[in-house]
């Protein structure tokens, strides 16, 4: 699976970063950076949690 970000929709709340800190982070400007866009195994659970907690639905998972 691949994590996709709708950048214009992202408001930088950071809940996704809390759910998946090994996969993504907010940079110094509050912009979300996807560090590991391709996920599987244990990372897939964290990616699903990040997608679920986004209050503006800026993240989604897509099949490769």
C-alpha distance (Angstrom), angle and dihedral (degrees) to the residues before:
residue distance angle dihedral
X1 . . .
X2 3.77 . .
X3 3.82 128.0 .
X4 3.81 110.6 -130.3
X5 3.81 123.1 -165.3
X6 3.80 125.6 -154.6
X7 3.81 92.7 -150.7
X8 3.84 97.7 -168.9
X9 3.80 89.6 53.6
X10 3.85 95.1 49.1
X11 3.82 112.7 101.0
X12 3.82 96.6 -176.9
X13 3.81 98.1 -114.0
X14 3.81 90.1 150.8
X15 3.80 97.6 -141.7
X16 3.79 89.6 122.7
X17 3.79 90.2 53.8
X18 3.80 89.7 53.5
X19 3.81 90.7 50.0
X20 3.81 95.6 45.8
X21 3.82 110.9 18.0
X22 3.80 93.1 160.3
X23 3.80 91.6 55.7
X24 3.81 104.4 41.7
X25 3.79 144.8 8.0
X26 3.78 142.0 -176.5
X27 3.80 112.9 -110.4
X28 3.80 125.1 -138.6
X29 3.82 90.1 -82.8
X30 3.81 93.1 52.4
X31 3.81 93.1 -106.1
X32 3.78 117.5 141.2
X33 3.81 115.3 -117.3
X34 3.81 119.1 -165.5
X35 3.80 103.8 -144.9
X36 3.80 95.8 -179.7
X37 3.81 110.9 27.5
X38 3.83 95.6 169.2
X39 3.82 110.8 68.9
X40 3.78 138.7 176.9
X41 3.78 139.0 145.1
X42 3.80 114.7 17.4
X43 3.81 91.5 -4.5
X44 3.79 90.5 59.9
X45 3.80 91.3 66.4
X46 3.80 91.4 51.9
X47 3.81 91.1 46.8
X48 3.81 91.3 51.5
X49 3.82 89.5 50.3
X50 3.82 90.9 50.8
X51 3.81 91.4 50.8
X52 3.81 91.0 47.4
X53 3.83 96.2 51.5
X54 3.82 97.3 47.1
X55 3.82 104.2 114.3
X56 3.82 93.3 -156.0
X57 3.83 98.5 40.5
X58 3.81 92.7 -119.8
X59 3.82 93.4 145.4
X60 3.77 130.6 65.2
X61 3.79 138.1 166.4
X62 3.78 120.0 -126.3
X63 3.76 131.5 -175.0
X64 3.79 113.7 -106.2
